[in-house]
Amino acid sequence: MSKKILVVDIGTQSLRASIVDSDKGIVHHVQKKYEPPYFSVKKDYAEQEPDFYLETLSKATRELKEQDAESFSSLSSMVVVAFRDTSVILDADKKPIRPAILWLDQRTAKLKNLYNLKWYEKVLFRLLGMHDTVKYNSMRTPSFWIMENEPENWKRMRYYVPLTAYFNYRMTDNLAVSSADCIGHYPVNFKKGTWFPSWHPKVNVFGIPMESLPPLVKPGETIGKVTAEFSRRSGIPEGLPLLASGSDKSCETFGNGAIDPSVASISLGTACSIDVVSEKYKEPEMFLPSYGTPYPGAFDYEIQVYRGLWMLRWFSEQFGETDLLEAKREGLPVETFLDRKIASILPGSDGLVLQPYWGPGLKRPNARGSIIGFSGAHTRFHLYRAIIEGIGFALREGLDEIVRKTHRMPDHIVVSGGGSRSSLYMQILADIFGLEVRQAKNPEMTTIGAAMSAFLAEGVFKTPKEATERFSKTGSIVRPIPKNHEIYDLLYKKVYRHIYPSLKDVYKNCKDFYLLVNKE
């Protein structure tokens, strides 16, 4: 007999609620786009009220119930996945003190008086060559910013929790979160699925009082059951178990069928990532942990391009006014219009190479974006193609790091997310990696992966492999064109890989200049 799971996927731009059948897959689906997705009280800020998402969730689940009341009443459990690296501070009554600072927020703390590292920890990180990276992590942790700028709110803070922990509390009255769903600026030991002990050096990096963090629940375990109050609000059956799963990207990776190093998963979304799963715990980069998978016993090696397809929207907003008008006249989405414009440009964009560090990463805290190789022959369409190629190069660089730890090149790559719908992007990725690229057949792979984790927990499937054989279907297969791969391989090894080492001191000066001219 088949089982049905309710999956809620809370994204940065929209929310999806789905009923997933263990035999048929997604049988009903509701998407709610946010209007607007966040608000900015200052430049580079991005905030949202935590309850905004719960209100949107309730609207979506009530609509889902109207579509199929019978299936809704026969649900066996539910799973909630959400975007990552977003925290909520709560008072003693577990009520939000201020809006959540979202993951794409760019504010940083000054750390003049609040840098928590002890002297011997600073010496240790300097010896490891990680002092700048550690300091950058502290500056990007909202706890330090709130301490500096909103001391009264910090004094009221009793609980400092991931956004999903707050959702879990509002739905079940239990303030807890999955140990595989604490991605971001938290002192979590993913190898053991626990918080680090208070004496561990990483605890002071984030400045979060250990007593304010919520209990951790292992993937597959029950966080709690839907309360009568939330049932009345959302239409979700009272008493429905809420199961612990993983982060959005790890669920997407599972949905793509990546459960061992033979398969890599690429997510082409607002942020892009490349993921490989292994049963062994290793750090894909120094200080960057492997995350827990949405099921016990494996780890997700992930490297992210922080500003992924967001850069294409940035291009359209800054340079694409004419393209938007022409695309509208032709009745085309602007992405399709631009794909047609760049299809005739040769691989490598006639020597224009872009490094997509529009958002600095863990390994390169001072990095800035760069574009090199301009000539009079280049057009804005060359720039657009160079962005896509630059994201591909950054993902390949991530895979190189991962392969050094797994000692195994994947046989193929499964690609999901909005960018996977473009045959041009798929071909560019195949050519850059020199590997077969397969398109995820279902556009909702995060939902599929989350449902698979629940079906595993409920015993519908005995192993992750059995789950992927049922659900992880792929569509079109794109193979690399040898001549194109040769071009991209040359650019990657001879140009792209040398940009950051050559410019890292320049990037540092650029950052210092930015801080100087924007000094408050």
C-alpha angles and dihedrals in degrees: 000000000000123000129216125218129193111223123188116192111192108198133181094253103025146001126238127198118189141174109220121196118206090226104032104030119220108010099169131019136180125187125194119191116209118241097225110000093212143345131238120212088181137016112289093012122126120185139158136180109254091224090057088075093047091052090051090046091053092050091051096047093047089052090047090052090052090054095054116003092171095057091041092056092049098054114136098200144332139233129202122200124178143175114285144239094040121125136195125206114212133192126230090281090054093248122139113261096197139356117290116263103230126225094253093054111120102202118124134195119242093222093204093143104004107063097129102197116119117233094257091049090054090050090049094051092045090053089051091049089240103109096107091045092050092047091049089053090053092048090051094049109103091216092071093045091052091047090053101040106024106031092159091057090047091053090053092049115112100158128036107190143161112261091251091057088059091049089050090052095050092049100042107013089242117115099210138116140202115269087227092055104062097095113159136030101000132112095244126150102215092184091065099023092237139106113267114258115262093255094058115112092231091062093068092048090071101035094218117144106241092222090060094059120097126243115272122234123200118243111271095027123113115259093190144295128278110266126231090247095054091042090058090048099046107023090237109142113265112250095024108150116244108212127208113243133156142275123298094258094046090051090049090050090051090047089053090058097249103145101137138024093273091078129047123199125213122194114200104197141115083305117027125215142178117214136187123181126218137168089228121079114233134147110248087207130011110280091006109109129213108245128229117261119235088260130048124270107037142073133222115225102204134176117184135206096214097205101038123152086352082085091065090056089047089054093050092048094047104035109007107078091113091045092052091054094046092046090052091051090052092045093241134130107254090241091059091046092052092045088059091049095053098039092089094049111102120248109276094037091255091299098316108136125186129195108204100215092134083133114038117237137221095261094043107037095168097044123129130189117270139188120194137177101050119168136165089266094067123099133187087266090061087054091051092052091044089057091056091045091046091055088049091051091049091051091049089051088053092051090050089057092048094047089055086063101039096038087215129104110214118249091226144346127242114209126201137163131071095306092057089074090070113086088199093058090047092053092047090052093048090050094047095048097035087224136114110267122205125197117229105245096216117056090211099066094144089059091046093050092048091050091048090055090053093047089051090051091050093049097247086126124031098204138020088246091058090051094050092048088058101041113016100088123163131207127197119016119215121195125199120260104231095220092049092047090053090054094047093044090055093048092045096050100034101035117010097048091051098051099081097042089050095047105033093104090046090051090052090053090048090053092048089050091050092051091048097052093041095047110138 
